[in-house]
Amino acid sequence: MADYTGPVAVLVVDDEEPIRSALKKYLAQQKFEVYTAGSGEEALEQLRRHKISLMLSDIRMPGLSGVDLVPQAIEIEADLAILMLTAVNDATSAALCMQRGAMDYLTKPIELADLGRAVQRALRRREMLLENRHLNQWLKEEVTTRTAELQRERMRLERISTATLEALVNALEAKDPYLRGHSARVADLSATVAHQMKLGDDEVDQVRIAGRLHDIGKIGT
């Protein structure tokens, strides 16, 4: 069998005790940690109590059927791999189980070799889904980090550019006492008008900067 960290817990759900016992014996020989349940309700209790990786469930059971068990089991354990056991003439119910989140189904009577292969396939698929989820989460965090870094760099460059332009404006106004404070007053008035027009904060800031710089060309005349 494939290598997993620690024993993999499997839950066998079937209302027929001989089937539960046979499946538990086989899976225990394959080095799985096996739990059993005789009904859908008992299966939900086992899922709440233990960290189960794979559930092997009959479809037709008294009370909560396998069809209804599947979505409730996934609600408790989102990463649960599910294999269904079905009669030959119950393909419709098996298909419905797969629509609701089961990975595969086996037809009774079950060949143990087929069961072993199906269990390994389901567990490999579960591991792949978990790896993809972790990769997607890592990518999301990486994009968030890089976006924040770019935002900080953009703001730093904007501050440098603004400081440089401010220095030019101050140099301009130092040449002519008449202009001293003029661009600051224009900037404040322009920003006030923009705010009254209900422009966004970024647009108001742009208008303020434009007002501050509107006479910058005079530095060369």
N, C-alpha and C positions, 0 to 999 in steps of 0.2 A: 504494500500500500504506500501512498505518498507520505512524505514526511510532514508532520504538523507539530506545532509547539504544544507539548503535553497531549494527553488523551483527548480525542474528539468526542464530545457528548452527542449521543443519538437518542431520540425519543421514538419509541415504537407505539403506535396507537391502533388498537384493534379490539373489538368487543369479544373476540373468540380467544380464550386463554391459551389453547394449544398453539395457535398461530403466534401469539405474543411470545410464548416461551421458546418456540423454535427460532424465531427471528432474533430474539435476545441472545440465545446460545450462539448462533452463527456470528452475529456482530461482535459479541464479546471475544470470540476466538480470533477475530480480526483486530483485536486490541482497541476496540471502541469502548467508551464508558456508556453503558446502556441504561436508559430509564424506560419504563413502560406505563401505559395508561389504557384503561378498558373502555373509555368514553371520551368524547370531545371535551366535555367539561373538565374531566380529570387531566386531560392533556394541557388545557390552558393553565391549570394549577401548577403542573410540572414546569411549564415554560416560565411561569412567574417565579418559581422556586430555584431553578437551575439555569445555567448558561448553556443553552442547547444550540448546536451548530446545524443539525439536520433532523428533520422530523419525517418519519415513515408512517403514513396514515392510510387506513382503510377509508373508502368513500362511504359505504353504506353501514351506518351504525345507529342504534337507537338514540333518541335525543338529538344532540347536535351532530349533524352529518359532516362528512369530510368536506363537502362543498362549502358549508358555512364555517367550518373550522379554519380553513386556509386563511381568509382575510383577518380573522380575529387573532390567529397565531402570529401573523406578520405584524399586526399592530403591537403585539407584546415584544416580539423579537424581529426587528426590521431586516436583519441580515440572515434570517433563517432560510436554509435550503430545505425544500419540501419535495418528497416523492410520494405519489399516491399509489395505493393498491386497489385494483378494480377488477370486477368480473368481466368476462369476455364480452357480454352484451351491454356494457355500461360505458361505452366510449364517449357518449354525450356528456355525462357527468365529469369524466376525466378531462375533457376539453374545457369544461367550465371551470374546473379547479385550476387549470393552467392559465386561463384568462385572469383568474384572481390571484395568481402569484406562484403556483406550484411550478417546479422545474421540469418534472417528467412523471410518467406513470408506468407501472408494471401490471401485467395481467396475471391474475391467479389462474391456476396454481403457479407459484413462483419458483423458477430455477435459482438456486442459491448463487451460482456463478454469475447469472445475469444480474441478480441483486447487488453483488459485490461490485460489478462494473458500473452499475447505475449510481451506486453510492459514491464511488470515486469520481465519476463525472460530475455529479451534483456538487461535491465538495470542491473540486477544482474550479468549477464555475463560480461558486461562492467566493473562493479566494481571489479570483480574477476581478469580480465585482468590487470586493473590498479594496483591492489594490488600485483599481480605477478611481474609486471614491477618494482614497487617500491622495492619489495623484492630482485629482481635480481640486481637492482642498488645498494642496500645496501650491498649485498653479494660481489659485484664487488669491492666496495669501501673498505669493510672490508678486503678482500683478498689483495688488494693493500697496505693497511696500515700494515697488518701483514707481508707481504713480505718485505716492507721497513724496518720494525723493525728487522726482521731476518737478512737482509742484513747489517744493522748497527751493530748488535751483532756479526755477522761473521767477519766484518772488525775490530771490537774492539779486538776480540780474536786473529785475525791475527797480529794486532799490538803488542799485549802482547807477542805472541809467537816469533815474530821477534825481539822484544826488548830483550827477554830472551836469544835468540840465539846470538844476537849481544854481549851481556854481556859475554857469554861463549867464543866467538871469541876474544874479547878484552883481556880476561883473558889468553887465549892461547898465543896470540901474546906478551903479557907483559912478559911471561916467556922466550921468545927467541927473542933478538933484530933482528936476521936475518929474522924472519917471520913478523916483524912489517910492516903493510901496504900491505903485500903480498895478502891477501884474498880480499882486496878492489880493488887492481889492477886486479886480476883475474875476480872479479865480473864485473868490468867495461868493460874489454875486451870481456868477454862472452856475456854481454848484447849487445855490439856493433855488434858482429858476429850474434847474434840472430836477431837483427834489420835488418842487411844487408840481412839475409835470409828471410826477410819479414814475420816473425812470428807475431802473435797478441800481443797486449800490455800485456795481462795477462801472455802469455808465456815468453815474454821478462823479465817481473818481476820475474817469477819463475827461469829463467836462472840466473838472477842477484843474487837472494837469494842463489841458488845452488853454484854459484861461491864464494860467501861470506862464505859459510859453508863447502867448499870442504875439508878443513883440520881439521874439528872439532874433528875428531877421535884422533888427536895428543895430545889432552888435557889429554888423559889417558896414553900416551906412553912417 
